[in-house]
Amino acid sequence: MQSIFIELSKYIFAFLLAFYALGAYRGAVLKNEHRRKAIYAYQNILMFVIHFLGFLILYMLSDDMKFIILYFVQFIYFMIVILVYDVLYPKASRLLVNNMCMLMAVGFIMLARLNYDSCVKQFMIAIGGTVITFFIPWLLKKVKSFRNFGWVYCGIGLALLIFVLLGTEVYGANLVLSIGGISVQPGEFVKILYVMFVASMYNKSTTFRQAVIVTIFAALHVVILVLSTDLGAALIFFVVYMMMLYVATRKTWYLIAGTGAGCAAGLVAYKLFSHVRARVLIWRDPWSTIDTSGYQICQSLFAIGMGSWFGYGLGKGMPYEIPVATKDFMFSALTEEFGIVFTMALLLICLNNLILMMNIASRCKTLFYRLVAVGLGVTYGFQVFLTVGGSMKLIPMTGVTLPFVSYGGSSIVSSLIMFALINGMYNMRQDEGELDHERRTNKKASRKVKEAGKKRTSKEDYQ
């Protein structure tokens, strides 16, 4: 009976998440507020059903009450997150909040399946990060001087990256900074500081001289990351800067020149650094080194291939055979047990987040906030592309996590901060829209009063 239920559940998981993704796109285009709220409520129901079903199966397979306890605690957490945004920030993007919770729910299920202790740790960090980020939209609205601290963001970011360069090596790269027994990945937070730095500098000026200065310091970030062998972050920083530069200046030749310079730098890095050559060689032919350096990507491809359309079923696959499955190869682990239909729906939700971020950026009136929204959106979208593309051998593996889904305390906190910043700007955009509407209404009313006064005056003159 249990095996029949698990067999059926993999189809239920796939269709539930597919319907959720459909609701995300439907909710993004609807203008009727009442119908949008109905879709958001429908999404929450689907999310809670997926979350419940996942932990129910894990309990059935293990017969351990710890999964039930963890489920109820997480259920309360999701309810609080949704209610807090509804009460404190009713003008925030409810769709972004729903998508964030949905991605975390999927991540918690898979982490609990792979490593229960890691799931508990991730959940506790998520609680702390969420409490902190509850204040970010309010701060963004109240404090207008964030746009004036460009060099402060740059200085802090470079200092953190240098400390990491001299710090602990993990999986062949300098990524972690240990403070009092607590390991932090500063690169996850420097991404946000970097975006704020570039936005602040171009908010002041977009002249050629300013572009040269900002490009030098942006390149310095990338060089330090390459020296730390954090190739994924270096690539993200480069792409984010190019997009922000183009949006700030609207000069296509900057984009072309920057892309050319980036390609040339990549070729130089390939010639100079052995770890860059190793990543490219593994990507080109992992099968020749399947017992050594190509083992990770080969296991990832096996997992994706064996998962097929609907997967083996939760708890029935072998995702633990993939090295670092909870971090770099979470997409492969999910595909093996939940199937391609499920993970494609997951990617559509990620794409929906990117579209929402770009939409918010296009409507921000202040250049600083527009650039921050673009920078964070590109950071999020490109990170998803790198981790999924690397898992599928579409591009060389770069070692970045899938936001909200993969294991990593620094990753989930930085993702929470990014989404809180985006929601803060969405909140501000809504307020600006209402203010503009009020001004237009007042102008129309004033015009009508003047016209009525003129008519009355002309009538009196005639009499």
N, C-alpha and C positions, 0 to 999 in steps of 0.2 A: 504493500500500500504506500509506504514511504517513497519507494523508487518511482512509482506512478505519479505521485504528487510532485516530486522534483522534476520529473520529465515534463509534466504539464506546465510547471512554473516557469520554465525557460521561455515558453511561448507567451505566457502572461507578462513576464518582465519586458520582453521585446515590444509587445503591443502597447503596454501601458506607457513606456517611455516614448514610443513613437507618437501616441496621442498627446502626451505632454508637450513634445516638440512642436506638433501641429498647433496646439493651443498657444505656444509662445509666439509663433509667427502671426497667428490670428489676432492675438492681443496687442501685437505691435502696430497693427494697421487700423484697428477699430477706433473710431472717434467717439462712439457712444459710451459714456462713462459707466452707465449701468451694465451694459453688456461686457465691457472690459472687466469689471469687478466680478462678474459671474464666471468669466474665464479664469481669472486669478484664483477664485475659490475652487474651481474644478481642477486646476493645476495642483493646488495644495492637497486635495483629496488623492490624486494620483500619486503624488510624492509620498504621502503617508502610507498608502497601500504598498508601494514598492519597498519602502523602509521596513514596514511590518513584515511583509512576506520574506524579505531577505533574512531578517533576524530569526523569524520562525523556522526557516529551513536550517539555519546554523544551530538552533536549539535542538531540532529534531535529529540532526546528525551527531551532535555531541552529547545530548541529554544533560547539558550543564546549564544551571540557572543563571550563570553569570551573563549569558547572552540576553536573557529576558530582562535582567536588571539594567544592563547597558542600553537596551532598546528603549525602556521607559524613560531613562535619564535623557537620552538623546531626543526622544519625542517631546519632552518638556522644553528642552533647549530650542528646538525648531519653533515650537509654539510661541515662546517668549520673543525670539528674533522677529517673527512675523508681526506679533502684536505691538512690539516696541516701535517698529517702523510705521505701523498703522497709526499709532497714537502720537508719537513724537514728531514724525516726519510724514504726514499724510500726503504731501506733494512729491515725495520721493518716488522713484521708479519701482513700483511693486513687482514688475516683471523681472528686473535685475535681482531683487531680493529673492524671489521665487527660484530663479535659475541658480543663484548662489547656494541656496538650501538644497536644491535637487542634486547638484554636483557633489556637495558635501555628504549627502545621504548615501549616494552611490559609493563614494570613497570610503565611508565608514563601514559599509557592508563588506566591501572587498578586503579592507584592512583587517576587519574582525575575522574574516575567513582565513587570511594568510598568517596573521600574527595578532592575537587578541591584545597583548600588552602594548603593541605599537598603536593599535586602534584607541585604546584608553588614553595613552599619552597624547596622541593627536587630538583627541576630543577635548582633553583638559586644556591644551594649548589654544584650541579654537575658542573655548569659552573665554579665556583671558583676553585673547585678541578681539573677540566680539565686543566685550565690555568696553575696551579701549576705543574701538572704532565707532561705538554709539555716539561719541562726542564729536567726531570729525565733521559731519555735516553742519553742526551748530557752530563749531570753530571757524569753518570756512566762510560761513555767513557773517559772523561777527567780526572776524579779524581780516582786514583788507590789506595788511602789510605783508602777507605771504609773498606777494609778487616782487618785493624789494630786496630779498635776501639771496640773490643769485650766487654771489661769491661764497656765502656761508654754506649753501647746499654743495657747491663745488668742493670747498675745503674739507668739509666733513666726509663727503663721498670718497675723495682721493685718500684721505687719512685712513679710512676704514679699509680700502682696497690694499693699501700698502701694508697695514697690519696683517691682513689676510695673506698677502704674498710671503710674509715672514713667518706665517703661522703653521698650523698642522696640515699635513698632506693626507687627503682622503681619496682613495681610488685613483691615485696618480695625479691629483690636482690639489692646489692650495685653495680650499673653499671655506674652511671652518676656523672660527675664532673661539677659543675656549676661555671662559671667564668664570672662575670659581666653580669649576666642575660642570658648568652649563655650556653646551656647544651651540654657537649661533653661526648662521651663514649670512654674514653682512651683505654679500652681493645681492641678496633678495631685496634688501632695504635700500641699497645704493641705487637700484633701478629707479626707485621712486624719487630719490634725491636728484638723480641725474636728469630726470624729466622736468622736475621743478627748476633746476639750474638752467637748462636750455630755454624753458618757457620764460623764466624771469629775465634772462639776458636779451632775448628777442622782443620781449615786451617793451624794453627800453629803447631799442633801436634795431633796425634791420639793414643797416648800411653794410657795404662791402667790408669795411674795417672791422665792424662788429662781428660779421660772419667769420672772418679770419681768426679773430681772438677766440670766439666760442668753439670753432672747429679745432683749434690747437688743444684746448683743454678737454674737449670731447674725445679727441684722438688719444690723449694721455690716459683717460679712463680705459679705453680699449687696449692700449699697449700693456698696461698693468695686468689686465685680465688675461691677455695672451701669455704673458710671462708666468702667470699663476696657473696656466694651462686650463683655465675655465673658458673653453672655446664657445660654449653655448651662450654664456652671458656676453662675451665679446661680440658675437654676431648679433645678438639682440640689441646691444647698445648702438652698434653701427647702423642697423636698419632703422631703429627708432630715431636716431639723430637725422638721418637723411630725410625721413618723412616729415619731421618737425621743421627742418630747414626749408623744405619745399613749401609747406603750409604757411610758414612765416614770411617768406620772401616772394613766393609765387614765380620763381625763376627756374625754368626747366633746365637751363644749362648748369646750374648748381647741382641738380639731381644727376645729370649725365656725368659731370666731372667727378662728383663724389662716388658714383657707382664705379667709374673707371679706376679711381684711386683705390677703392676698396678691393676690386679684383686684383689690382697690382700688388696690394699689401698682402692679400691672401696667397698669391704666388710666392712672394718673398717669404712669408711665414712657412709655406710648404717646404721651401728649400732650406730654411734655417733651423726649424724646430722639428725634432724627431717625432714628438707626440702628435703633431699635425699630420705628418706623413703616415704615421701608424693608423690614425682614424680614417684617412682617405683610402689606404690600402685595404683595411678591413671592410669598408663600404663597397669597394669594387669587387672583391672576391673573398667573402667570409668563409666559404666552403673549404678553401685550401688550408685554412688555419682553424678548422672547427674544433679541434682539441685544445686550442690555446686562446689566442686573442679574438678569434671569430666565434667563440662559443656562445657569447651573449646574444648576438644578433641572430645566429642560427636558431637558438632556442626560441627567440621571439617570433621568428618566421614560422617555426613549427607550431607554436601555440596559436597564432592567427589562422594558419591553414587548417588545423584540426578543429578550431572552434566553428568554422563554417557559418551558416546563416543564423542559427539559434543556439550555438554553443553546446557544451557537454551538460550543462546544468550546474547550478551553484553547489560547490563542494565535490563535484564529480571529475573535474579536470586535474591537471598537474601543474598549476601555475608556479608552484614553489620550485620547479626545475629551472625556471628562468632566473638567472642571477639578478639581484637587486630589483625583483619584481615589484616591490612596494613603492619604488621611487621611479627609476628611469623607464621601466617597462610595464607600468601599470596598465597602459592601453592594451598590451598584448595579453596580460593576465585576464583583463575584463573580456576580451574577445574570445578567449578560450572557453570561458565558463558561461558567458552571456550571449555570445554570438555577434556576428557582423551587424545584424539589424539593430541590436541594442546599442552597439558602440557608434554606429552611424547616426542614430538618434541623439546620442551624447554629443557628438561633434556638431550636429545641427544646433544644439542648445548653446554650445560654445560660440558658434557663428552668430547666433542670435544676440549673444552678449556683445560681440564685436560691432554688430550693426547698431545696437542701441547706443554704444559708446560713441561711435562716429556720428550718429544722429544728434546726440547731445552736444558734441563738439561743433557741429555745423550751426547750431543755434545759439552758441555762446557769443555774446556781443563783445566781451573783453578779450583781447588777443591772448593774454596770459592764460585764462581759463580754457580758451579754445585749444591752445597748444598743449596744456596739461592733459585735457581730455583725449586729444589725438595721440600724445605720447603714451599714456596709460593704455589706450585701446590697442595701439600697435604692439606694445609690450606684451599684453595679454594674448592677442591673436597670434603673434609670431612665436610666442612660447608654446602655444598649443600645436602650431604647425611643426616646430622643431621636435617636440617629443613624439608626436604621432608619426611624422615623416621618418624619424630615426628608427622607430620601432618597426616600420614597414620596409626599411632599406631604401626609401625614396631619396633620402639624403644621408650623409654621414651622421653617426650618433653623436650627440652633443652633450648628453648628460643633464638635461633640464627636466623639471617635473611637470606633470599635468596639473594646472591650478585647481585647488580645492579637492582633487581626487587622489593624487599621489601622497605618499607619506613624506612629511617634512614640516617641522614646527615653524621654521623661518618662512617657508614657502606659503603655508596657509595664512600666517599673520600678515605677510606682505600682500597677499591676494585680498584679504579682508580690508586692508587699508586702501588698496586701489579701488575696490568697489565702493567703499565708503566715500572716497573723494569724488568718484563719478556721481554717486547719488547726491552728494552735497552740491555739486554743480547743477545737477538736474533740478534740485530744489530751488536754487537761485534762479535758474532759467524760468521756472514756473512763476516765481515771484515777479521777475522782470516782465513776463508776459501779462500777468494780471495788472501790473502798474501801467504798462503801455495801453492796455485795454481801457483802464480807468481814465488815462489821459485823453485817449481818443473820444471816449464818451463825454468827458467834460468839455472838450473842444466843440463837439457836435451840439451839446446843450447850450454852450455859450454862443455859438453861431446862430442857433435858432432864436435865442433871446434877442440878439442884435438885430436879426432880420425882422422879428416881431416889433421891435422898437422903431425900426426904420419905417415899417408899414404904418404904424400908429402915427408917427410924426408927419409922414406925407399926407395921411388922411386928414389930420388936424390942419395942415397948411392949406389943403384944398377947401376945407370948410371955412 
